[in-house]
């Protein structure tokens, strides 16, 4: 299964790792990076496992979310626009204004 991590999602991951490094939590940064990879592998194996998300943005129809293991407040938001393709849109903390962020998501 092909996986595409959109630039915004990649930036989200790097920003979270930077946050841990800035907080002198290098171990957490390493665990987070590994946990993101684990979450991606899980959704590649079973794309339907994520929780459906209802967003007014029609470009995000079918959006699902899946928690990053060990960092459950942070979730991967992804689409499966084709049977053999998964597109990770964002990787965000649940306390963020998800609706506002995802509504502005471009194509």
Backbone atoms as SQL, in Angstrom:
CREATE TABLE atoms (id INTEGER PRIMARY KEY, chain TEXT, resi INTEGER, resn TEXT, atom TEXT, x REAL, y REAL, z REAL);
INSERT INTO atoms VALUES
  (1, 'A', 1, 'UNK', 'N', 0.837, -1.170, 0.000),
  (2, 'A', 1, 'UNK', 'CA', 0.000, 0.000, 0.000),
  (3, 'A', 1, 'UNK', 'C', 0.888, 1.241, 0.000),
  (4, 'A', 2, 'UNK', 'N', 0.594, 2.159, -0.900),
  (5, 'A', 2, 'UNK', 'CA', 1.367, 3.392, -1.002),
  (6, 'A', 2, 'UNK', 'C', 0.914, 4.374, 0.080),
  (7, 'A', 3, 'UNK', 'N', 1.859, 5.086, 0.659),
  (8, 'A', 3, 'UNK', 'CA', 1.573, 6.067, 1.697),
  (9, 'A', 3, 'UNK', 'C', 2.164, 7.407, 1.294),
  (10, 'A', 4, 'UNK', 'N', 1.339, 8.448, 1.417),
  (11, 'A', 4, 'UNK', 'CA', 1.796, 9.809, 1.160),
  (12, 'A', 4, 'UNK', 'C', 1.600, 10.599, 2.444),
  (13, 'A', 5, 'UNK', 'N', 2.679, 11.198, 2.936),
  (14, 'A', 5, 'UNK', 'CA', 2.594, 12.076, 4.097),
  (15, 'A', 5, 'UNK', 'C', 2.659, 13.497, 3.562),
  (16, 'A', 6, 'UNK', 'N', 1.559, 14.211, 3.679),
  (17, 'A', 6, 'UNK', 'CA', 1.503, 15.582, 3.157),
  (18, 'A', 6, 'UNK', 'C', 2.488, 16.472, 3.898),
  (19, 'A', 7, 'UNK', 'N', 2.959, 17.529, 3.259),
  (20, 'A', 7, 'UNK', 'CA', 3.928, 18.427, 3.893),
  (21, 'A', 7, 'UNK', 'C', 3.473, 18.964, 5.251),
  (22, 'A', 8, 'UNK', 'N', 2.198, 19.290, 5.396),
  (23, 'A', 8, 'UNK', 'CA', 1.703, 19.800, 6.682),
  (24, 'A', 8, 'UNK', 'C', 1.826, 18.735, 7.769),
  (25, 'A', 9, 'UNK', 'N', 1.540, 17.476, 7.437),
  (26, 'A', 9, 'UNK', 'CA', 1.664, 16.385, 8.408),
  (27, 'A', 9, 'UNK', 'C', 3.131, 16.169, 8.780),
  (28, 'A', 10, 'UNK', 'N', 3.996, 16.230, 7.786),
  (29, 'A', 10, 'UNK', 'CA', 5.433, 16.089, 8.041),
  (30, 'A', 10, 'UNK', 'C', 5.908, 17.208, 8.976),
  (31, 'A', 11, 'UNK', 'N', 5.454, 18.423, 8.725),
  (32, 'A', 11, 'UNK', 'CA', 5.810, 19.558, 9.585),
  (33, 'A', 11, 'UNK', 'C', 5.257, 19.361, 10.999),
  (34, 'A', 12, 'UNK', 'N', 4.039, 18.815, 11.104),
  (35, 'A', 12, 'UNK', 'CA', 3.465, 18.536, 12.432),
  (36, 'A', 12, 'UNK', 'C', 4.354, 17.581, 13.222),
  (37, 'A', 13, 'UNK', 'N', 4.813, 16.537, 12.554),
  (38, 'A', 13, 'UNK', 'CA', 5.670, 15.536, 13.212),
  (39, 'A', 13, 'UNK', 'C', 6.976, 16.182, 13.660),
  (40, 'A', 14, 'UNK', 'N', 7.604, 16.916, 12.765),
  (41, 'A', 14, 'UNK', 'CA', 8.873, 17.571, 13.110),
  (42, 'A', 14, 'UNK', 'C', 8.695, 18.594, 14.229),
  (43, 'A', 15, 'UNK', 'N', 7.600, 19.343, 14.216),
  (44, 'A', 15, 'UNK', 'CA', 7.345, 20.314, 15.277),
  (45, 'A', 15, 'UNK', 'C', 7.160, 19.640, 16.630),
  (46, 'A', 16, 'UNK', 'N', 6.497, 18.490, 16.649),
  (47, 'A', 16, 'UNK', 'CA', 6.305, 17.773, 17.912),
  (48, 'A', 16, 'UNK', 'C', 7.638, 17.236, 18.423),
  (49, 'A', 17, 'UNK', 'N', 8.454, 16.701, 17.537),
  (50, 'A', 17, 'UNK', 'CA', 9.778, 16.216, 17.938),
  (51, 'A', 17, 'UNK', 'C', 10.609, 17.384, 18.473),
  (52, 'A', 18, 'UNK', 'N', 10.566, 18.519, 17.785),
  (53, 'A', 18, 'UNK', 'CA', 11.299, 19.710, 18.227),
  (54, 'A', 18, 'UNK', 'C', 10.823, 20.146, 19.604),
  (55, 'A', 19, 'UNK', 'N', 9.514, 20.086, 19.836),
  (56, 'A', 19, 'UNK', 'CA', 8.969, 20.442, 21.149),
  (57, 'A', 19, 'UNK', 'C', 9.585, 19.573, 22.242),
  (58, 'A', 20, 'UNK', 'N', 9.658, 18.272, 22.016),
  (59, 'A', 20, 'UNK', 'CA', 10.247, 17.384, 23.019),
  (60, 'A', 20, 'UNK', 'C', 11.730, 17.684, 23.216),
  (61, 'A', 21, 'UNK', 'N', 12.444, 17.918, 22.142),
  (62, 'A', 21, 'UNK', 'CA', 13.872, 18.236, 22.241),
  (63, 'A', 21, 'UNK', 'C', 14.056, 19.547, 23.008),
  (64, 'A', 22, 'UNK', 'N', 13.239, 20.557, 22.705),
  (65, 'A', 22, 'UNK', 'CA', 13.321, 21.842, 23.408),
  (66, 'A', 22, 'UNK', 'C', 13.051, 21.695, 24.900),
  (67, 'A', 23, 'UNK', 'N', 12.216, 20.729, 25.251),
  (68, 'A', 23, 'UNK', 'CA', 11.894, 20.466, 26.658),
  (69, 'A', 23, 'UNK', 'C', 12.906, 19.522, 27.304),
  (70, 'A', 24, 'UNK', 'N', 13.992, 19.250, 26.586),
  (71, 'A', 24, 'UNK', 'CA', 15.053, 18.341, 27.052),
  (72, 'A', 24, 'UNK', 'C', 14.519, 16.940, 27.300),
  (73, 'A', 25, 'UNK', 'N', 13.577, 16.550, 26.478),
  (74, 'A', 25, 'UNK', 'CA', 12.983, 15.218, 26.572),
  (75, 'A', 25, 'UNK', 'C', 13.373, 14.415, 25.329),
  (76, 'A', 26, 'UNK', 'N', 14.684, 14.213, 25.166),
  (77, 'A', 26, 'UNK', 'CA', 15.167, 13.509, 23.978),
  (78, 'A', 26, 'UNK', 'C', 14.594, 12.099, 23.857),
  (79, 'A', 27, 'UNK', 'N', 14.430, 11.432, 24.985),
  (80, 'A', 27, 'UNK', 'CA', 13.864, 10.084, 24.956),
  (81, 'A', 27, 'UNK', 'C', 12.432, 10.122, 24.437),
  (82, 'A', 28, 'UNK', 'N', 11.660, 11.117, 24.873),
  (83, 'A', 28, 'UNK', 'CA', 10.283, 11.253, 24.393),
  (84, 'A', 28, 'UNK', 'C', 10.274, 11.546, 22.897),
  (85, 'A', 29, 'UNK', 'N', 11.210, 12.359, 22.437),
  (86, 'A', 29, 'UNK', 'CA', 11.296, 12.660, 21.004),
  (87, 'A', 29, 'UNK', 'C', 11.552, 11.394, 20.204),
  (88, 'A', 30, 'UNK', 'N', 12.444, 10.558, 20.672),
  (89, 'A', 30, 'UNK', 'CA', 12.750, 9.293, 19.985),
  (90, 'A', 30, 'UNK', 'C', 11.547, 8.361, 20.028),
  (91, 'A', 31, 'UNK', 'N', 10.898, 8.274, 21.203),
  (92, 'A', 31, 'UNK', 'CA', 9.713, 7.412, 21.328),
  (93, 'A', 31, 'UNK', 'C', 8.599, 7.897, 20.417),
  (94, 'A', 32, 'UNK', 'N', 8.436, 9.227, 20.324),
  (95, 'A', 32, 'UNK', 'CA', 7.387, 9.781, 19.470),
  (96, 'A', 32, 'UNK', 'C', 7.635, 9.432, 18.008),
  (97, 'A', 33, 'UNK', 'N', 8.855, 9.615, 17.557),
  (98, 'A', 33, 'UNK', 'CA', 9.180, 9.296, 16.157),
  (99, 'A', 33, 'UNK', 'C', 8.882, 7.826, 15.859),
  (100, 'A', 34, 'UNK', 'N', 9.265, 6.939, 16.766),
  (101, 'A', 34, 'UNK', 'CA', 9.002, 5.509, 16.577),
  (102, 'A', 34, 'UNK', 'C', 7.503, 5.212, 16.633),
  (103, 'A', 35, 'UNK', 'N', 6.787, 5.901, 17.515),
  (104, 'A', 35, 'UNK', 'CA', 5.349, 5.668, 17.658),
  (105, 'A', 35, 'UNK', 'C', 4.581, 6.143, 16.425),
  (106, 'A', 36, 'UNK', 'N', 5.016, 7.243, 15.820),
  (107, 'A', 36, 'UNK', 'CA', 4.378, 7.707, 14.586),
  (108, 'A', 36, 'UNK', 'C', 4.554, 6.654, 13.494),
  (109, 'A', 37, 'UNK', 'N', 5.755, 6.114, 13.399),
  (110, 'A', 37, 'UNK', 'CA', 6.001, 5.068, 12.400),
  (111, 'A', 37, 'UNK', 'C', 5.115, 3.849, 12.666),
  (112, 'A', 38, 'UNK', 'N', 4.961, 3.487, 13.933),
  (113, 'A', 38, 'UNK', 'CA', 4.100, 2.351, 14.294),
  (114, 'A', 38, 'UNK', 'C', 2.646, 2.635, 13.907),
  (115, 'A', 39, 'UNK', 'N', 2.169, 3.842, 14.169),
  (116, 'A', 39, 'UNK', 'CA', 0.787, 4.207, 13.816),
  (117, 'A', 39, 'UNK', 'C', 0.582, 4.142, 12.308),
  (118, 'A', 40, 'UNK', 'N', 1.560, 4.626, 11.566),
  (119, 'A', 40, 'UNK', 'CA', 1.473, 4.586, 10.104),
  (120, 'A', 40, 'UNK', 'C', 1.411, 3.144, 9.616),
  (121, 'A', 41, 'UNK', 'N', 2.235, 2.284, 10.188),
  (122, 'A', 41, 'UNK', 'CA', 2.224, 0.873, 9.791),
  (123, 'A', 41, 'UNK', 'C', 0.876, 0.232, 10.107),
  (124, 'A', 42, 'UNK', 'N', 0.279, 0.603, 11.246),
  (125, 'A', 42, 'UNK', 'CA', -1.026, 0.048, 11.607),
  (126, 'A', 42, 'UNK', 'C', -2.100, 0.447, 10.600),
  (127, 'A', 43, 'UNK', 'N', -2.123, 1.728, 10.208),
  (128, 'A', 43, 'UNK', 'CA', -3.167, 2.130, 9.265),
  (129, 'A', 43, 'UNK', 'C', -2.893, 1.606, 7.861),
  (130, 'A', 44, 'UNK', 'N', -1.637, 1.339, 7.536),
  (131, 'A', 44, 'UNK', 'CA', -1.345, 0.718, 6.239),
  (132, 'A', 44, 'UNK', 'C', -1.877, -0.707, 6.200),
  (133, 'A', 45, 'UNK', 'N', -1.778, -1.421, 7.311),
  (134, 'A', 45, 'UNK', 'CA', -2.267, -2.795, 7.372),
  (135, 'A', 45, 'UNK', 'C', -3.792, -2.854, 7.385),
  (136, 'A', 46, 'UNK', 'N', -4.421, -1.907, 8.103),
  (137, 'A', 46, 'UNK', 'CA', -5.874, -1.895, 8.247),
  (138, 'A', 46, 'UNK', 'C', -6.385, -0.464, 8.148),
  (139, 'A', 47, 'UNK', 'N', -6.531, 0.072, 6.953),
  (140, 'A', 47, 'UNK', 'CA', -6.922, 1.474, 6.800),
  (141, 'A', 47, 'UNK', 'C', -8.256, 1.833, 7.458),
  (142, 'A', 48, 'UNK', 'N', -9.130, 0.888, 7.618),
  (143, 'A', 48, 'UNK', 'CA', -10.434, 1.177, 8.211),
  (144, 'A', 48, 'UNK', 'C', -10.446, 1.242, 9.719),
  (145, 'A', 49, 'UNK', 'N', -9.293, 1.075, 10.377),
  (146, 'A', 49, 'UNK', 'CA', -9.291, 1.040, 11.842),
  (147, 'A', 49, 'UNK', 'C', -9.485, 2.412, 12.474),
  (148, 'A', 50, 'UNK', 'N', -9.226, 3.457, 11.753),
  (149, 'A', 50, 'UNK', 'CA', -9.335, 4.799, 12.323),
  (150, 'A', 50, 'UNK', 'C', -10.776, 5.216, 12.554),
  (151, 'A', 51, 'UNK', 'N', -10.947, 6.130, 13.492),
  (152, 'A', 51, 'UNK', 'CA', -12.273, 6.669, 13.786),
  (153, 'A', 51, 'UNK', 'C', -12.680, 7.651, 12.691),
  (154, 'A', 52, 'UNK', 'N', -13.884, 7.506, 12.144),
  (155, 'A', 52, 'UNK', 'CA', -14.345, 8.463, 11.132),
  (156, 'A', 52, 'UNK', 'C', -14.497, 9.855, 11.750),
  (157, 'A', 53, 'UNK', 'N', -14.147, 10.862, 10.979),
  (158, 'A', 53, 'UNK', 'CA', -14.276, 12.256, 11.404),
  (159, 'A', 53, 'UNK', 'C', -15.182, 12.962, 10.409),
  (160, 'A', 54, 'UNK', 'N', -16.142, 13.702, 10.921),
  (161, 'A', 54, 'UNK', 'CA', -17.045, 14.450, 10.049),
  (162, 'A', 54, 'UNK', 'C', -16.572, 15.898, 10.033),
  (163, 'A', 55, 'UNK', 'N', -16.183, 16.352, 8.853),
  (164, 'A', 55, 'UNK', 'CA', -15.656, 17.694, 8.646),
  (165, 'A', 55, 'UNK', 'C', -16.454, 18.324, 7.507),
  (166, 'A', 56, 'UNK', 'N', -16.753, 19.607, 7.621),
  (167, 'A', 56, 'UNK', 'CA', -17.521, 20.290, 6.571),
  (168, 'A', 56, 'UNK', 'C', -16.747, 20.424, 5.264),
  (169, 'A', 57, 'UNK', 'N', -15.435, 20.336, 5.319),
  (170, 'A', 57, 'UNK', 'CA', -14.597, 20.467, 4.135),
  (171, 'A', 57, 'UNK', 'C', -14.821, 19.256, 3.225),
  (172, 'A', 58, 'UNK', 'N', -15.459, 19.432, 2.051),
  (173, 'A', 58, 'UNK', 'CA', -15.757, 18.276, 1.187),
  (174, 'A', 58, 'UNK', 'C', -14.502, 17.561, 0.679),
  (175, 'A', 59, 'UNK', 'N', -13.368, 18.246, 0.641),
  (176, 'A', 59, 'UNK', 'CA', -12.123, 17.599, 0.205),
  (177, 'A', 59, 'UNK', 'C', -11.649, 16.563, 1.219),
  (178, 'A', 60, 'UNK', 'N', -12.203, 16.616, 2.441),
  (179, 'A', 60, 'UNK', 'CA', -11.789, 15.676, 3.479),
  (180, 'A', 60, 'UNK', 'C', -12.858, 14.627, 3.764),
  (181, 'A', 61, 'UNK', 'N', -13.752, 14.414, 2.805),
  (182, 'A', 61, 'UNK', 'CA', -14.762, 13.376, 2.976),
  (183, 'A', 61, 'UNK', 'C', -14.069, 12.030, 3.169),
  (184, 'A', 62, 'UNK', 'N', -14.462, 11.295, 4.190),
  (185, 'A', 62, 'UNK', 'CA', -13.853, 9.999, 4.482),
  (186, 'A', 62, 'UNK', 'C', -12.677, 10.089, 5.436),
  (187, 'A', 63, 'UNK', 'N', -12.444, 11.264, 6.015),
  (188, 'A', 63, 'UNK', 'CA', -11.322, 11.458, 6.931),
  (189, 'A', 63, 'UNK', 'C', -11.447, 10.537, 8.144),
  (190, 'A', 64, 'UNK', 'N', -10.328, 9.973, 8.544),
  (191, 'A', 64, 'UNK', 'CA', -10.263, 9.120, 9.729),
  (192, 'A', 64, 'UNK', 'C', -9.111, 9.589, 10.605),
  (193, 'A', 65, 'UNK', 'N', -9.166, 9.202, 11.880),
  (194, 'A', 65, 'UNK', 'CA', -8.052, 9.520, 12.781),
  (195, 'A', 65, 'UNK', 'C', -7.639, 8.276, 13.537),
  (196, 'A', 66, 'UNK', 'N', -6.351, 8.243, 13.879),
  (197, 'A', 66, 'UNK', 'CA', -5.787, 7.106, 14.601),
  (198, 'A', 66, 'UNK', 'C', -4.759, 7.648, 15.593),
  (199, 'A', 67, 'UNK', 'N', -4.809, 7.191, 16.855),
  (200, 'A', 67, 'UNK', 'CA', -3.879, 7.723, 17.851),
  (201, 'A', 67, 'UNK', 'C', -2.444, 7.236, 17.632),
  (202, 'A', 68, 'UNK', 'N', -1.512, 8.088, 18.016),
  (203, 'A', 68, 'UNK', 'CA', -0.100, 7.703, 18.024),
  (204, 'A', 68, 'UNK', 'C', 0.106, 6.912, 19.317),
  (205, 'A', 69, 'UNK', 'N', 0.504, 5.627, 19.248),
  (206, 'A', 69, 'UNK', 'CA', 0.621, 4.797, 20.449),
  (207, 'A', 69, 'UNK', 'C', 1.573, 5.416, 21.481),
  (208, 'A', 70, 'UNK', 'N', 1.080, 5.492, 22.716),
  (209, 'A', 70, 'UNK', 'CA', 1.873, 6.081, 23.789),
  (210, 'A', 70, 'UNK', 'C', 1.734, 7.594, 23.861),
  (211, 'A', 71, 'UNK', 'N', 1.109, 8.182, 22.854),
  (212, 'A', 71, 'UNK', 'CA', 0.866, 9.624, 22.772),
  (213, 'A', 71, 'UNK', 'C', -0.573, 9.816, 22.275),
  (214, 'A', 72, 'UNK', 'N', -1.525, 9.170, 22.952),
  (215, 'A', 72, 'UNK', 'CA', -2.892, 9.054, 22.449),
  (216, 'A', 72, 'UNK', 'C', -3.596, 10.376, 22.218),
  (217, 'A', 73, 'UNK', 'N', -3.126, 11.468, 22.833),
  (218, 'A', 73, 'UNK', 'CA', -3.731, 12.778, 22.581),
  (219, 'A', 73, 'UNK', 'C', -3.340, 13.317, 21.213),
  (220, 'A', 74, 'UNK', 'N', -2.347, 12.704, 20.596),
  (221, 'A', 74, 'UNK', 'CA', -1.900, 13.110, 19.270),
  (222, 'A', 74, 'UNK', 'C', -2.394, 12.062, 18.283),
  (223, 'A', 75, 'UNK', 'N', -3.043, 12.536, 17.225),
  (224, 'A', 75, 'UNK', 'CA', -3.665, 11.613, 16.280),
  (225, 'A', 75, 'UNK', 'C', -3.221, 11.908, 14.862),
  (226, 'A', 76, 'UNK', 'N', -3.139, 10.843, 14.073),
  (227, 'A', 76, 'UNK', 'CA', -2.907, 10.964, 12.638),
  (228, 'A', 76, 'UNK', 'C', -4.266, 11.121, 11.984),
  (229, 'A', 77, 'UNK', 'N', -4.403, 12.090, 11.100),
  (230, 'A', 77, 'UNK', 'CA', -5.626, 12.300, 10.332),
  (231, 'A', 77, 'UNK', 'C', -5.311, 11.915, 8.898),
  (232, 'A', 78, 'UNK', 'N', -6.079, 10.979, 8.368),
  (233, 'A', 78, 'UNK', 'CA', -5.736, 10.429, 7.062),
  (234, 'A', 78, 'UNK', 'C', -6.959, 10.116, 6.222),
  (235, 'A', 79, 'UNK', 'N', -6.701, 10.001, 4.932),
  (236, 'A', 79, 'UNK', 'CA', -7.705, 9.619, 3.947),
  (237, 'A', 79, 'UNK', 'C', -7.199, 8.412, 3.177),
  (238, 'A', 80, 'UNK', 'N', -8.127, 7.646, 2.662),
  (239, 'A', 80, 'UNK', 'CA', -7.791, 6.582, 1.729),
  (240, 'A', 80, 'UNK', 'C', -8.571, 6.853, 0.448),
  (241, 'A', 81, 'UNK', 'N', -8.046, 7.771, -0.390),
  (242, 'A', 81, 'UNK', 'CA', -8.788, 8.180, -1.583),
  (243, 'A', 81, 'UNK', 'C', -8.873, 7.103, -2.657),
  (244, 'A', 82, 'UNK', 'N', -7.974, 6.132, -2.601),
  (245, 'A', 82, 'UNK', 'CA', -7.958, 5.021, -3.545),
  (246, 'A', 82, 'UNK', 'C', -7.657, 3.749, -2.761),
  (247, 'A', 83, 'UNK', 'N', -8.044, 2.589, -3.267),
  (248, 'A', 83, 'UNK', 'CA', -7.847, 1.349, -2.507),
  (249, 'A', 83, 'UNK', 'C', -6.403, 1.081, -2.077),
  (250, 'A', 84, 'UNK', 'N', -5.437, 1.494, -2.849),
  (251, 'A', 84, 'UNK', 'CA', -4.039, 1.184, -2.532),
  (252, 'A', 84, 'UNK', 'C', -3.248, 2.424, -2.118),
  (253, 'A', 85, 'UNK', 'N', -3.941, 3.466, -1.642),
  (254, 'A', 85, 'UNK', 'CA', -3.277, 4.718, -1.284),
  (255, 'A', 85, 'UNK', 'C', -3.825, 5.255, 0.029),
  (256, 'A', 86, 'UNK', 'N', -2.929, 5.641, 0.925),
  (257, 'A', 86, 'UNK', 'CA', -3.292, 6.332, 2.159),
  (258, 'A', 86, 'UNK', 'C', -2.564, 7.662, 2.147),
  (259, 'A', 87, 'UNK', 'N', -3.303, 8.702, 2.484),
  (260, 'A', 87, 'UNK', 'CA', -2.726, 10.039, 2.512),
  (261, 'A', 87, 'UNK', 'C', -2.865, 10.587, 3.939),
  (262, 'A', 88, 'UNK', 'N', -1.731, 10.766, 4.643),
  (263, 'A', 88, 'UNK', 'CA', -1.741, 11.353, 5.978),
  (264, 'A', 88, 'UNK', 'C', -1.808, 12.866, 5.797),
  (265, 'A', 89, 'UNK', 'N', -2.895, 13.453, 6.306),
  (266, 'A', 89, 'UNK', 'CA', -3.172, 14.875, 6.109),
  (267, 'A', 89, 'UNK', 'C', -2.493, 15.718, 7.188),
  (268, 'A', 90, 'UNK', 'N', -2.690, 15.349, 8.449),
  (269, 'A', 90, 'UNK', 'CA', -2.122, 16.098, 9.572),
  (270, 'A', 90, 'UNK', 'C', -1.841, 15.137, 10.716),
  (271, 'A', 91, 'UNK', 'N', -0.996, 15.577, 11.645),
  (272, 'A', 91, 'UNK', 'CA', -0.712, 14.859, 12.883),
  (273, 'A', 91, 'UNK', 'C', -0.836, 15.916, 13.977),
  (274, 'A', 92, 'UNK', 'N', -1.965, 15.872, 14.726),
  (275, 'A', 92, 'UNK', 'CA', -2.307, 16.974, 15.619),
  (276, 'A', 92, 'UNK', 'C', -2.695, 16.510, 17.016),
  (277, 'A', 93, 'UNK', 'N', -2.426, 17.363, 17.986),
  (278, 'A', 93, 'UNK', 'CA', -2.860, 17.140, 19.361),
  (279, 'A', 93, 'UNK', 'C', -4.361, 17.408, 19.432),
  (280, 'A', 94, 'UNK', 'N', -5.066, 16.616, 20.199),
  (281, 'A', 94, 'UNK', 'CA', -6.514, 16.732, 20.305),
  (282, 'A', 94, 'UNK', 'C', -7.005, 18.026, 20.920),
  (283, 'A', 95, 'UNK', 'N', -6.146, 18.754, 21.613),
  (284, 'A', 95, 'UNK', 'CA', -6.561, 20.025, 22.208),
  (285, 'A', 95, 'UNK', 'C', -6.519, 21.181, 21.216),
  (286, 'A', 96, 'UNK', 'N', -6.017, 20.927, 20.036),
  (287, 'A', 96, 'UNK', 'CA', -6.003, 21.959, 18.994),
  (288, 'A', 96, 'UNK', 'C', -7.423, 22.133, 18.457),
  (289, 'A', 97, 'UNK', 'N', -7.701, 23.235, 17.815),
  (290, 'A', 97, 'UNK', 'CA', -9.001, 23.474, 17.193),
  (291, 'A', 97, 'UNK', 'C', -9.022, 22.725, 15.856),
  (292, 'A', 98, 'UNK', 'N', -9.321, 21.441, 15.946),
  (293, 'A', 98, 'UNK', 'CA', -9.233, 20.569, 14.772),
  (294, 'A', 98, 'UNK', 'C', -10.136, 21.031, 13.645),
  (295, 'A', 99, 'UNK', 'N', -11.355, 21.433, 13.990),
  (296, 'A', 99, 'UNK', 'CA', -12.274, 21.865, 12.956),
  (297, 'A', 99, 'UNK', 'C', -11.708, 23.022, 12.148),
  (298, 'A', 100, 'UNK', 'N', -11.206, 24.023, 12.842),
  (299, 'A', 100, 'UNK', 'CA', -10.652, 25.197, 12.149),
  (300, 'A', 100, 'UNK', 'C', -9.427, 24.828, 11.322),
  (301, 'A', 101, 'UNK', 'N', -8.564, 23.997, 11.871),
  (302, 'A', 101, 'UNK', 'CA', -7.344, 23.602, 11.152),
  (303, 'A', 101, 'UNK', 'C', -7.696, 22.781, 9.921),
  (304, 'A', 102, 'UNK', 'N', -8.546, 21.795, 10.076),
  (305, 'A', 102, 'UNK', 'CA', -8.870, 20.902, 8.976),
  (306, 'A', 102, 'UNK', 'C', -9.778, 21.558, 7.937),
  (307, 'A', 103, 'UNK', 'N', -10.593, 22.510, 8.350),
  (308, 'A', 103, 'UNK', 'CA', -11.439, 23.217, 7.390),
  (309, 'A', 103, 'UNK', 'C', -10.599, 23.996, 6.402),
  (310, 'A', 104, 'UNK', 'N', -9.428, 24.477, 6.827),
  (311, 'A', 104, 'UNK', 'CA', -8.553, 25.266, 5.953),
  (312, 'A', 104, 'UNK', 'C', -7.634, 24.380, 5.110),
  (313, 'A', 105, 'UNK', 'N', -7.685, 23.087, 5.309),
  (314, 'A', 105, 'UNK', 'CA', -6.776, 22.179, 4.611),
  (315, 'A', 105, 'UNK', 'C', -6.997, 22.253, 3.105),
  (316, 'A', 106, 'UNK', 'N', -5.931, 22.566, 2.345),
  (317, 'A', 106, 'UNK', 'CA', -6.068, 22.640, 0.878),
  (318, 'A', 106, 'UNK', 'C', -6.128, 21.249, 0.264),
  (319, 'A', 107, 'UNK', 'N', -6.291, 21.215, -1.021),
  (320, 'A', 107, 'UNK', 'CA', -6.293, 19.934, -1.752),
  (321, 'A', 107, 'UNK', 'C', -4.984, 19.226, -1.587);
